[in-house]
Amino acid sequence: MKLSNLPIGACFEFEGKIYTKTGPMTASAESGGQRMIPRYAVLKPVDGMPPPAKPATSHPVDAETVRMAFDAFYGTCLRLTDDFGRAELEAARRRFLESLEK
């Protein structure tokens, strides 16, 4: 696990010592003193402390649902855009819809 996966206050082992996370990249050792923990460091959970839960994965959304939501959004944009901006808005719409085709 990585330091960024842990909440502030969580305990972990690094290089044979027990630390408590005190900041985004810092930890406090049991024996005292602060230390920066490198981002590449692989940390071990302290015995009795489960590793952090993996973030929930989002469910995929099909292209037709995205297209329907975008069409509703585009309709609102079209009503709010003046004549000078409509060509650029339409070009952006085409690019977006083409990206769904890929």
N, CA, C and O atoms as CSV, one atom per row, in Angstrom:
chain,resi,resn,atom,element,x,y,z
A,1,MET,N,N,0.846,-1.178,0.000
A,1,MET,CA,C,0.000,0.000,0.000
A,1,MET,C,C,0.888,1.237,0.000
A,1,MET,O,O,2.058,1.171,0.377
A,2,LYS,N,N,0.345,2.328,-0.411
A,2,LYS,CA,C,1.060,3.601,-0.504
A,2,LYS,C,C,0.554,4.556,0.575
A,2,LYS,O,O,-0.551,4.394,1.093
A,3,LEU,N,N,1.363,5.535,0.900
A,3,LEU,CA,C,0.989,6.504,1.940
A,3,LEU,C,C,-0.281,7.262,1.562
A,3,LEU,O,O,-1.100,7.582,2.424
A,4,SER,N,N,-0.439,7.547,0.277
A,4,SER,CA,C,-1.625,8.303,-0.162
A,4,SER,C,C,-2.921,7.521,0.050
A,4,SER,O,O,-4.001,8.111,0.064
A,5,ASN,N,N,-2.822,6.193,0.216
A,5,ASN,CA,C,-4.013,5.370,0.455
A,5,ASN,C,C,-4.475,5.401,1.906
A,5,ASN,O,O,-5.575,4.945,2.217
A,6,LEU,N,N,-3.649,5.930,2.784
A,6,LEU,CA,C,-3.952,5.915,4.217
A,6,LEU,C,C,-4.530,7.244,4.690
A,6,LEU,O,O,-4.133,8.304,4.205
A,7,PRO,N,N,-5.470,7.189,5.639
A,7,PRO,CA,C,-5.958,8.436,6.238
A,7,PRO,C,C,-4.952,8.956,7.269
A,7,PRO,O,O,-4.125,8.192,7.767
A,8,ILE,N,N,-5.016,10.226,7.585
A,8,ILE,CA,C,-4.178,10.812,8.631
A,8,ILE,C,C,-4.458,10.054,9.931
A,8,ILE,O,O,-5.612,9.801,10.277
A,9,GLY,N,N,-3.393,9.699,10.641
A,9,GLY,CA,C,-3.540,8.979,11.901
A,9,GLY,C,C,-3.379,7.473,11.772
A,9,GLY,O,O,-3.293,6.780,12.786
A,10,ALA,N,N,-3.335,6.949,10.552
A,10,ALA,CA,C,-3.188,5.510,10.344
A,10,ALA,C,C,-1.753,5.094,10.627
A,10,ALA,O,O,-0.816,5.850,10.370
A,11,CYS,N,N,-1.587,3.890,11.155
A,11,CYS,CA,C,-0.262,3.356,11.459
A,11,CYS,C,C,0.180,2.394,10.374
A,11,CYS,O,O,-0.640,1.706,9.765
A,12,PHE,N,N,1.497,2.351,10.133
A,12,PHE,CA,C,2.054,1.468,9.121
A,12,PHE,C,C,3.516,1.193,9.453
A,12,PHE,O,O,4.119,1.869,10.287
A,13,GLU,N,N,4.074,0.183,8.780
A,13,GLU,CA,C,5.479,-0.148,8.958
A,13,GLU,C,C,6.230,0.224,7.693
A,13,GLU,O,O,5.779,-0.051,6.581
A,14,PHE,N,N,7.392,0.858,7.882
A,14,PHE,CA,C,8.258,1.224,6.766
A,14,PHE,C,C,9.697,1.084,7.224
A,14,PHE,O,O,10.088,1.662,8.238
A,15,GLU,N,N,10.477,0.329,6.490
A,15,GLU,CA,C,11.882,0.083,6.799
A,15,GLU,C,C,12.086,-0.404,8.234
A,15,GLU,O,O,13.024,0.003,8.920
A,16,GLY,N,N,11.175,-1.291,8.671
A,16,GLY,CA,C,11.304,-1.915,9.987
A,16,GLY,C,C,10.854,-1.082,11.163
A,16,GLY,O,O,10.994,-1.517,12.306
A,17,LYS,N,N,10.317,0.104,10.925
A,17,LYS,CA,C,9.849,0.971,12.013
A,17,LYS,C,C,8.355,1.234,11.850
A,17,LYS,O,O,7.818,1.192,10.743
A,18,ILE,N,N,7.700,1.502,12.969
A,18,ILE,CA,C,6.268,1.810,12.978
A,18,ILE,C,C,6.105,3.324,12.937
A,18,ILE,O,O,6.737,4.057,13.697
A,19,TYR,N,N,5.236,3.775,12.026
A,19,TYR,CA,C,4.968,5.208,11.849
A,19,TYR,C,C,3.473,5.469,11.907
A,19,TYR,O,O,2.655,4.569,11.716
A,20,THR,N,N,3.139,6.720,12.173
A,20,THR,CA,C,1.762,7.204,12.111
A,20,THR,C,C,1.729,8.331,11.098
A,20,THR,O,O,2.533,9.261,11.169
A,21,LYS,N,N,0.797,8.252,10.154
A,21,LYS,CA,C,0.702,9.290,9.119
A,21,LYS,C,C,0.256,10.593,9.755
A,21,LYS,O,O,-0.742,10.640,10.474
A,22,THR,N,N,1.020,11.669,9.477
A,22,THR,CA,C,0.705,12.980,10.038
A,22,THR,C,C,0.380,14.018,8.977
A,22,THR,O,O,-0.124,15.095,9.298
A,23,GLY,N,N,0.660,13.712,7.726
A,23,GLY,CA,C,0.410,14.648,6.632
A,23,GLY,C,C,0.426,13.910,5.314
A,23,GLY,O,O,0.580,12.689,5.297
A,24,PRO,N,N,0.269,14.621,4.202
A,24,PRO,CA,C,0.220,13.983,2.896
A,24,PRO,C,C,1.477,13.179,2.559
A,24,PRO,O,O,1.399,12.174,1.854
A,25,MET,N,N,2.637,13.621,3.062
A,25,MET,CA,C,3.887,12.911,2.773
A,25,MET,C,C,4.745,12.718,4.021
A,25,MET,O,O,5.916,12.351,3.912
A,26,THR,N,N,4.186,12.957,5.192
A,26,THR,CA,C,4.967,12.872,6.416
A,26,THR,C,C,4.366,11.875,7.396
A,26,THR,O,O,3.171,11.577,7.369
A,27,ALA,N,N,5.241,11.371,8.263
A,27,ALA,CA,C,4.816,10.437,9.298
A,27,ALA,C,C,5.672,10.648,10.531
A,27,ALA,O,O,6.793,11.151,10.457
A,28,SER,N,N,5.121,10.256,11.652
A,28,SER,CA,C,5.804,10.365,12.929
A,28,SER,C,C,6.173,8.953,13.390
A,28,SER,O,O,5.324,8.062,13.394
A,29,ALA,N,N,7.423,8.749,13.774
A,29,ALA,CA,C,7.884,7.445,14.242
A,29,ALA,C,C,7.449,7.216,15.681
A,29,ALA,O,O,7.267,8.167,16.441
A,30,GLU,N,N,7.285,5.950,16.052
A,30,GLU,CA,C,6.943,5.606,17.436
A,30,GLU,C,C,8.014,6.110,18.393
A,30,GLU,O,O,7.713,6.549,19.503
A,31,SER,N,N,9.255,6.042,17.956
A,31,SER,CA,C,10.370,6.466,18.808
A,31,SER,C,C,10.554,7.975,18.828
A,31,SER,O,O,11.425,8.488,19.530
A,32,GLY,N,N,9.732,8.690,18.054
A,32,GLY,CA,C,9.811,10.145,18.001
A,32,GLY,C,C,10.424,10.624,16.702
A,32,GLY,O,O,11.161,9.893,16.040
A,33,GLY,N,N,10.116,11.846,16.347
A,33,GLY,CA,C,10.649,12.443,15.136
A,33,GLY,C,C,9.728,12.284,13.938
A,33,GLY,O,O,8.950,11.335,13.836
A,34,GLN,N,N,9.847,13.236,13.049
A,34,GLN,CA,C,9.063,13.252,11.806
A,34,GLN,C,C,9.936,12.760,10.664
A,34,GLN,O,O,11.161,12.881,10.710
A,35,ARG,N,N,9.299,12.206,9.638
A,35,ARG,CA,C,10.023,11.756,8.459
A,35,ARG,C,C,9.132,11.909,7.233
A,35,ARG,O,O,7.924,11.680,7.284
A,36,MET,N,N,9.760,12.302,6.137
A,36,MET,CA,C,9.044,12.306,4.860
A,36,MET,C,C,9.057,10.880,4.324
A,36,MET,O,O,10.088,10.208,4.353
A,37,ILE,N,N,7.925,10.430,3.842
A,37,ILE,CA,C,7.808,9.093,3.264
A,37,ILE,C,C,7.728,9.270,1.751
A,37,ILE,O,O,6.816,9.937,1.262
A,38,PRO,N,N,8.659,8.690,1.003
A,38,PRO,CA,C,8.632,8.867,-0.454
A,38,PRO,C,C,7.376,8.258,-1.077
A,38,PRO,O,O,6.828,7.278,-0.573
A,39,ARG,N,N,6.942,8.849,-2.165
A,39,ARG,CA,C,5.733,8.362,-2.839
A,39,ARG,C,C,5.893,6.939,-3.343
A,39,ARG,O,O,4.916,6.194,-3.421
A,40,TYR,N,N,7.112,6.558,-3.684
A,40,TYR,CA,C,7.344,5.222,-4.224
A,40,TYR,C,C,7.377,4.154,-3.128
A,40,TYR,O,O,7.373,2.962,-3.435
A,41,ALA,N,N,7.408,4.559,-1.860
A,41,ALA,CA,C,7.543,3.610,-0.756
A,41,ALA,C,C,6.345,2.663,-0.697
A,41,ALA,O,O,5.192,3.077,-0.817
A,42,VAL,N,N,6.652,1.387,-0.510
A,42,VAL,CA,C,5.611,0.379,-0.303
A,42,VAL,C,C,5.539,0.114,1.191
A,42,VAL,O,O,6.527,-0.297,1.799
A,43,LEU,N,N,4.392,0.343,1.777
A,43,LEU,CA,C,4.214,0.256,3.223
A,43,LEU,C,C,3.486,-1.026,3.602
A,43,LEU,O,O,2.701,-1.566,2.822
A,44,LYS,N,N,3.761,-1.508,4.822
A,44,LYS,CA,C,3.069,-2.693,5.338
A,44,LYS,C,C,2.084,-2.242,6.408
A,44,LYS,O,O,2.396,-1.372,7.221
A,45,PRO,N,N,0.879,-2.845,6.405
A,45,PRO,CA,C,-0.046,-2.506,7.487
A,45,PRO,C,C,0.482,-3.047,8.814
A,45,PRO,O,O,1.147,-4.083,8.849
A,46,VAL,N,N,0.188,-2.356,9.881
A,46,VAL,CA,C,0.574,-2.809,11.213
A,46,VAL,C,C,-0.325,-3.986,11.569
A,46,VAL,O,O,-1.506,-3.991,11.220
A,47,ASP,N,N,0.226,-4.991,12.264
A,47,ASP,CA,C,-0.574,-6.162,12.660
A,47,ASP,C,C,-1.877,-5.728,13.320
A,47,ASP,O,O,-1.899,-4.853,14.185
A,48,GLY,N,N,-2.943,-6.354,12.893
A,48,GLY,CA,C,-4.261,-6.013,13.423
A,48,GLY,C,C,-4.920,-4.873,12.678
A,48,GLY,O,O,-6.095,-4.593,12.914
A,49,MET,N,N,-4.211,-4.210,11.792
A,49,MET,CA,C,-4.757,-3.116,10.993
A,49,MET,C,C,-4.969,-3.638,9.578
A,49,MET,O,O,-3.998,-3.964,8.895
A,50,PRO,N,N,-6.197,-3.722,9.128
A,50,PRO,CA,C,-6.405,-4.183,7.759
A,50,PRO,C,C,-5.905,-3.159,6.755
A,50,PRO,O,O,-5.911,-1.962,7.043
A,51,PRO,N,N,-5.472,-3.604,5.582
A,51,PRO,CA,C,-5.085,-2.632,4.560
A,51,PRO,C,C,-6.300,-1.799,4.160
A,51,PRO,O,O,-7.432,-2.261,4.308
A,52,PRO,N,N,-6.095,-0.598,3.663
A,52,PRO,CA,C,-7.233,0.249,3.314
A,52,PRO,C,C,-8.080,-0.415,2.229
A,52,PRO,O,O,-7.568,-1.124,1.363
A,53,ALA,N,N,-9.363,-0.169,2.297
A,53,ALA,CA,C,-10.283,-0.726,1.302
A,53,ALA,C,C,-9.999,-0.120,-0.065
A,53,ALA,O,O,-9.648,1.054,-0.181
A,54,LYS,N,N,-10.154,-0.928,-1.079
A,54,LYS,CA,C,-9.979,-0.418,-2.435
A,54,LYS,C,C,-11.157,0.485,-2.769
A,54,LYS,O,O,-12.282,0.210,-2.351
A,55,PRO,N,N,-10.917,1.560,-3.517
A,55,PRO,CA,C,-12.025,2.443,-3.856
A,55,PRO,C,C,-13.059,1.702,-4.706
A,55,PRO,O,O,-12.721,0.856,-5.533
A,56,ALA,N,N,-14.294,2.036,-4.484
A,56,ALA,CA,C,-15.376,1.409,-5.245
A,56,ALA,C,C,-15.235,1.764,-6.718
A,56,ALA,O,O,-14.934,2.901,-7.081
A,57,THR,N,N,-15.457,0.779,-7.536
A,57,THR,CA,C,-15.393,1.039,-8.977
A,57,THR,C,C,-16.761,1.503,-9.454
A,57,THR,O,O,-17.795,1.001,-9.012
A,58,SER,N,N,-16.747,2.440,-10.336
A,58,SER,CA,C,-18.015,2.939,-10.850
A,58,SER,C,C,-18.517,2.004,-11.941
A,58,SER,O,O,-17.733,1.309,-12.588
A,59,HIS,N,N,-19.796,1.994,-12.133
A,59,HIS,CA,C,-20.364,1.138,-13.170
A,59,HIS,C,C,-20.284,1.860,-14.517
A,59,HIS,O,O,-20.455,3.077,-14.585
A,60,PRO,N,N,-20.030,1.121,-15.563
A,60,PRO,CA,C,-19.928,1.759,-16.881
A,60,PRO,C,C,-21.293,2.283,-17.338
A,60,PRO,O,O,-22.332,1.701,-17.026
A,61,VAL,N,N,-21.270,3.364,-18.062
A,61,VAL,CA,C,-22.488,3.958,-18.604
A,61,VAL,C,C,-22.459,3.757,-20.107
A,61,VAL,O,O,-21.457,4.036,-20.767
A,62,ASP,N,N,-23.570,3.269,-20.640
A,62,ASP,CA,C,-23.575,3.022,-22.080
A,62,ASP,C,C,-23.670,4.339,-22.859
A,62,ASP,O,O,-24.134,5.358,-22.348
A,63,ALA,N,N,-23.216,4.278,-24.107
A,63,ALA,CA,C,-23.127,5.473,-24.953
A,63,ALA,C,C,-24.493,6.118,-25.174
A,63,ALA,O,O,-24.583,7.342,-25.263
A,64,GLU,N,N,-25.547,5.329,-25.262
A,64,GLU,CA,C,-26.880,5.899,-25.517
A,64,GLU,C,C,-27.351,6.749,-24.331
A,64,GLU,O,O,-27.972,7.793,-24.534
A,65,THR,N,N,-27.070,6.326,-23.117
A,65,THR,CA,C,-27.427,7.119,-21.932
A,65,THR,C,C,-26.660,8.434,-21.930
A,65,THR,O,O,-27.228,9.486,-21.635
A,66,VAL,N,N,-25.377,8.379,-22.256
A,66,VAL,CA,C,-24.558,9.594,-22.326
A,66,VAL,C,C,-25.087,10.510,-23.416
A,66,VAL,O,O,-25.187,11.721,-23.219
A,67,ARG,N,N,-25.424,9.940,-24.561
A,67,ARG,CA,C,-25.935,10.731,-25.687
A,67,ARG,C,C,-27.236,11.453,-25.320
A,67,ARG,O,O,-27.412,12.623,-25.658
A,68,MET,N,N,-28.142,10.760,-24.630
A,68,MET,CA,C,-29.415,11.380,-24.242
A,68,MET,C,C,-29.184,12.528,-23.249
A,68,MET,O,O,-29.800,13.587,-23.363
A,69,ALA,N,N,-28.291,12.306,-22.275
A,69,ALA,CA,C,-27.996,13.363,-21.301
A,69,ALA,C,C,-27.325,14.542,-21.983
A,69,ALA,O,O,-27.623,15.698,-21.682
A,70,PHE,N,N,-26.417,14.242,-22.905
A,70,PHE,CA,C,-25.725,15.319,-23.605
A,70,PHE,C,C,-26.694,16.113,-24.489
A,70,PHE,O,O,-26.598,17.339,-24.555
A,71,ASP,N,N,-27.618,15.437,-25.164
A,71,ASP,CA,C,-28.592,16.137,-26.006
A,71,ASP,C,C,-29.438,17.111,-25.187
A,71,ASP,O,O,-29.748,18.209,-25.649
A,72,ALA,N,N,-29.809,16.710,-23.975
A,72,ALA,CA,C,-30.570,17.616,-23.103
A,72,ALA,C,C,-29.711,18.821,-22.717
A,72,ALA,O,O,-30.186,19.956,-22.730
A,73,PHE,N,N,-28.459,18.569,-22.378
A,73,PHE,CA,C,-27.525,19.642,-22.039
A,73,PHE,C,C,-27.304,20.564,-23.241
A,73,PHE,O,O,-27.316,21.787,-23.103
A,74,TYR,N,N,-27.102,19.969,-24.413
A,74,TYR,CA,C,-26.856,20.744,-25.625
A,74,TYR,C,C,-28.057,21.632,-25.958
A,74,TYR,O,O,-27.886,22.772,-26.390
A,75,GLY,N,N,-29.260,21.117,-25.759
A,75,GLY,CA,C,-30.471,21.915,-26.010
A,75,GLY,C,C,-30.497,23.174,-25.152
A,75,GLY,O,O,-30.860,24.249,-25.629
A,76,THR,N,N,-30.115,23.039,-23.893
A,76,THR,CA,C,-30.057,24.199,-23.010
A,76,THR,C,C,-28.987,25.184,-23.479
A,76,THR,O,O,-29.211,26.393,-23.520
A,77,CYS,N,N,-27.822,24.643,-23.830
A,77,CYS,CA,C,-26.730,25.507,-24.316
A,77,CYS,C,C,-27.148,26.265,-25.569
A,77,CYS,O,O,-26.851,27.451,-25.717
A,78,LEU,N,N,-27.832,25.577,-26.462
A,78,LEU,CA,C,-28.262,26.183,-27.718
A,78,LEU,C,C,-29.209,27.359,-27.473
A,78,LEU,O,O,-29.123,28.390,-28.142
A,79,ARG,N,N,-30.113,27.190,-26.504
A,79,ARG,CA,C,-31.047,28.277,-26.173
A,79,ARG,C,C,-30.327,29.479,-25.564
A,79,ARG,O,O,-30.755,30.619,-25.747
A,80,LEU,N,N,-29.230,29.225,-24.838
A,80,LEU,CA,C,-28.520,30.300,-24.149
A,80,LEU,C,C,-27.424,30.959,-24.982
A,80,LEU,O,O,-26.879,31.991,-24.589
A,81,THR,N,N,-27.099,30.366,-26.131
A,81,THR,CA,C,-26.005,30.864,-26.968
A,81,THR,C,C,-26.541,31.823,-28.019
A,81,THR,O,O,-27.597,31.588,-28.605
A,82,ASP,N,N,-25.808,32.905,-28.254
A,82,ASP,CA,C,-26.209,33.841,-29.298
A,82,ASP,C,C,-25.823,33.286,-30.675
A,82,ASP,O,O,-25.147,32.262,-30.771
A,83,ASP,N,N,-26.253,33.962,-31.720
A,83,ASP,CA,C,-25.999,33.492,-33.086
A,83,ASP,C,C,-24.514,33.353,-33.394
A,83,ASP,O,O,-24.129,32.482,-34.174
A,84,PHE,N,N,-23.678,34.188,-32.801
A,84,PHE,CA,C,-22.246,34.159,-33.091
A,84,PHE,C,C,-21.553,32.914,-32.520
A,84,PHE,O,O,-20.559,32.450,-33.079
A,85,GLY,N,N,-22.064,32.382,-31.430
A,85,GLY,CA,C,-21.427,31.235,-30.787
A,85,GLY,C,C,-21.970,29.887,-31.215
A,85,GLY,O,O,-21.403,28.854,-30.860
A,86,ARG,N,N,-23.069,29.877,-31.979
A,86,ARG,CA,C,-23.701,28.603,-32.328
A,86,ARG,C,C,-22.839,27.717,-33.214
A,86,ARG,O,O,-22.851,26.497,-33.050
A,87,ALA,N,N,-22.089,28.297,-34.150
A,87,ALA,CA,C,-21.234,27.477,-35.024
A,87,ALA,C,C,-20.156,26.770,-34.197
A,87,ALA,O,O,-19.870,25.594,-34.420
A,88,GLU,N,N,-19.568,27.482,-33.254
A,88,GLU,CA,C,-18.538,26.870,-32.406
A,88,GLU,C,C,-19.150,25.809,-31.493
A,88,GLU,O,O,-18.543,24.763,-31.259
A,89,LEU,N,N,-20.351,26.077,-30.976
A,89,LEU,CA,C,-21.048,25.112,-30.139
A,89,LEU,C,C,-21.361,23.847,-30.935
A,89,LEU,O,O,-21.195,22.737,-30.430
A,90,GLU,N,N,-21.812,24.011,-32.175
A,90,GLU,CA,C,-22.119,22.850,-33.016
A,90,GLU,C,C,-20.856,22.041,-33.320
A,90,GLU,O,O,-20.907,20.811,-33.338
A,91,ALA,N,N,-19.742,22.700,-33.555
A,91,ALA,CA,C,-18.479,22.001,-33.807
A,91,ALA,C,C,-18.058,21.200,-32.568
A,91,ALA,O,O,-17.589,20.069,-32.687
A,92,ALA,N,N,-18.226,21.783,-31.398
A,92,ALA,CA,C,-17.896,21.081,-30.158
A,92,ALA,C,C,-18.811,19.872,-29.970
A,92,ALA,O,O,-18.368,18.819,-29.513
A,93,ARG,N,N,-20.078,20.026,-30.322
A,93,ARG,CA,C,-21.037,18.912,-30.230
A,93,ARG,C,C,-20.610,17.771,-31.138
A,93,ARG,O,O,-20.628,16.610,-30.727
A,94,ARG,N,N,-20.226,18.088,-32.363
A,94,ARG,CA,C,-19.787,17.042,-33.298
A,94,ARG,C,C,-18.562,16.308,-32.767
A,94,ARG,O,O,-18.490,15.081,-32.846
A,95,ARG,N,N,-17.600,17.050,-32.228
A,95,ARG,CA,C,-16.396,16.414,-31.685
A,95,ARG,C,C,-16.741,15.482,-30.523
A,95,ARG,O,O,-16.193,14.385,-30.407
A,96,PHE,N,N,-17.645,15.930,-29.677
A,96,PHE,CA,C,-18.046,15.104,-28.542
A,96,PHE,C,C,-18.711,13.820,-29.008
A,96,PHE,O,O,-18.369,12.734,-28.538
A,97,LEU,N,N,-19.661,13.939,-29.933
A,97,LEU,CA,C,-20.356,12.749,-30.420
A,97,LEU,C,C,-19.416,11.801,-31.160
A,97,LEU,O,O,-19.568,10.583,-31.072
A,98,GLU,N,N,-18.455,12.347,-31.883
A,98,GLU,CA,C,-17.477,11.510,-32.557
A,98,GLU,C,C,-16.620,10.754,-31.541
A,98,GLU,O,O,-16.220,9.617,-31.792
A,99,SER,N,N,-16.339,11.372,-30.407
A,99,SER,CA,C,-15.530,10.682,-29.393
A,99,SER,C,C,-16.269,9.487,-28.810
A,99,SER,O,O,-15.633,8.536,-28.354
A,100,LEU,N,N,-17.595,9.514,-28.815
A,100,LEU,CA,C,-18.364,8.364,-28.332
A,100,LEU,C,C,-18.280,7.195,-29.308
A,100,LEU,O,O,-18.443,6.044,-28.904
A,101,GLU,N,N,-18.033,7.468,-30.558
A,101,GLU,CA,C,-17.980,6.432,-31.584
A,101,GLU,C,C,-16.705,5.603,-31.484
A,101,GLU,O,O,-16.677,4.460,-31.938
A,102,LYS,N,N,-15.657,6.159,-30.899
A,102,LYS,CA,C,-14.355,5.471,-30.848
A,102,LYS,C,C,-14.360,4.300,-29.925
A,102,LYS,O,O,-13.341,3.625,-29.778
